Amino acid sequence: MVRSKAQPGRGVCFELRGNCSAPSQVCACQVRATGKMYACKRLEKKRIKKRKGESMALNEKQILEKVNSQFVVNLAYAYETKDALCLVLTIMNGGDLKFHIYNMGNPGFEEERALFYAAEILCGLEDLHRENTVYRNNERHIFDIRLTTLPIFMALLQTTQALEFHKCLDLKPENILLDDYGHIRISDLGLAVKIPEGESIRGRVGTVGYMAPEVLNNQRYTLSPDYWGLGCLIYEMIAGQSPFRGRKEKVKREEVDRRVLETEEVYSHKFSEEAKSICKMQEKQSPEKCSETDLLQ
């Protein structure tokens, strides 16, 4: 699905399918006039107000309006009812990456498949890191899983250059969605922020186990947490578990944070030397050093 705009002065009729009554529920919807299917993300106003999430909801809408990428869930329409704010988004029928990692046989993927997803996630990050992005060369974004090797992944990494950019800030398997053809899109940009060129931010936001050391240490940062999150995702896709918490292991938040800051990741036989090198690029780099050039060294 690609973005389509409503005609000025014309309402858009939606047909809700499935249970869309729960707070922050996502359900399928259909435009009656065209028959096109979308996903409707319903944000209950009472819940937003209670959690003081007005700015987060508005932030996600504003970023989605500006970013047009085949690797980021796109906003088709936005509207509100008496009780809820509704974002009508690209529909993704393939489930999230977490489901595929843990529920399709043995946990984890073959390395080729993990790098295939990583390359598409990287392209999504590149588009998020560029404001008002346009499709530059669609051929570059067509991947064959058999061809997604380390040199191609590194070449993609080298093209990521930011002027004014948005940070994703919450990369985790649950926020990576698959379509009917096995391609991915980054979703849930409520924590994303815009950072003008030459500036940095500070703030502890994200999900336990996926936050970079500079976030945990309340240091200033720009892009580095996104690449840290990408490294964690690659590790989890191959290992079949988070780098800092075993599968189904019950660990307190403080202990997970300690592991992120103080322990080294353990790489099993499932990791080739190339895969290890990719993951280690993201390891504990200071925010001022974590640029695209540093990641390529």
WODACOR-V248751 format. One record per pair of residues at least 12 apart in sequence whose ideal C-beta (glycine too) atoms are under 6 Angstrom apart, sorted by sequence separation. I is the first residue (numbers start at 1). GAP is how many residues later the second one is. If there is no record, write none. Layout:
i=I gap=GAP
i=I gap=GAP
//
This chain:
i=76 gap=12
i=175 gap=12
i=212 gap=12
i=244 gap=12
i=16 gap=13
i=26 gap=13
i=27 gap=13
i=175 gap=13
i=212 gap=13
i=43 gap=14
i=75 gap=14
i=191 gap=14
i=281 gap=14
i=14 gap=15
i=15 gap=15
i=26 gap=15
i=244 gap=15
i=73 gap=16
i=74 gap=16
i=212 gap=16
i=244 gap=16
i=15 gap=17
i=25 gap=17
i=61 gap=17
i=73 gap=17
i=123 gap=18
i=202 gap=18
i=13 gap=19
i=24 gap=19
i=210 gap=19
i=200 gap=20
i=23 gap=21
i=170 gap=21
i=200 gap=21
i=20 gap=22
i=169 gap=22
i=200 gap=22
i=210 gap=22
i=243 gap=22
i=169 gap=23
i=23 gap=24
i=119 gap=24
i=168 gap=24
i=167 gap=25
i=166 gap=26
i=167 gap=26
i=195 gap=27
i=57 gap=28
i=166 gap=28
i=116 gap=29
i=119 gap=29
i=116 gap=32
i=164 gap=32
i=238 gap=32
i=112 gap=33
i=115 gap=33
i=129 gap=33
i=131 gap=33
i=164 gap=33
i=209 gap=33
i=238 gap=33
i=119 gap=34
i=122 gap=34
i=126 gap=34
i=163 gap=34
i=172 gap=35
i=209 gap=35
i=129 gap=36
i=169 gap=36
i=170 gap=36
i=209 gap=36
i=119 gap=37
i=169 gap=37
i=170 gap=37
i=238 gap=37
i=38 gap=38
i=45 gap=38
i=115 gap=38
i=128 gap=38
i=172 gap=38
i=45 gap=39
i=44 gap=40
i=128 gap=40
i=43 gap=41
i=216 gap=41
i=42 gap=42
i=43 gap=42
i=42 gap=44
i=234 gap=44
i=235 gap=44
i=208 gap=45
i=234 gap=45
i=40 gap=46
i=41 gap=46
i=209 gap=47
i=40 gap=48
i=41 gap=48
i=208 gap=48
i=213 gap=48
i=231 gap=48
i=71 gap=49
i=38 gap=50
i=39 gap=50
i=231 gap=51
i=39 gap=52
i=71 gap=52
i=72 gap=52
i=38 gap=53
i=71 gap=53
i=37 gap=54
i=228 gap=54
i=69 gap=55
i=72 gap=55
i=227 gap=55
i=69 gap=58
i=168 gap=58
i=171 gap=58
i=167 gap=59
i=67 gap=61
i=124 gap=62
i=224 gap=63
i=120 gap=64
i=3 gap=65
i=12 gap=65
i=66 gap=66
i=221 gap=66
i=224 gap=66
i=117 gap=67
i=219 gap=68
i=3 gap=71
i=6 gap=71
i=213 gap=71
i=4 gap=72
i=101 gap=72
i=3 gap=73
i=214 gap=73
i=98 gap=75
i=97 gap=76
i=98 gap=76
i=96 gap=78
i=97 gap=79
i=96 gap=81
i=95 gap=83
i=94 gap=84
i=92 gap=85
i=94 gap=85
i=92 gap=87
i=93 gap=87
i=1 gap=89
i=125 gap=101
i=63 gap=103
i=73 gap=112
i=72 gap=113
i=71 gap=114
i=72 gap=114
i=73 gap=114
i=118 gap=116
i=114 gap=120
i=114 gap=123
i=114 gap=124
i=150 gap=124
i=63 gap=126
i=111 gap=127
i=109 gap=128
i=60 gap=129
i=63 gap=129
i=60 gap=130
i=108 gap=130
i=108 gap=131
i=108 gap=132
i=160 gap=132
i=107 gap=133
i=56 gap=134
i=157 gap=138
i=158 gap=138
i=111 gap=164
//
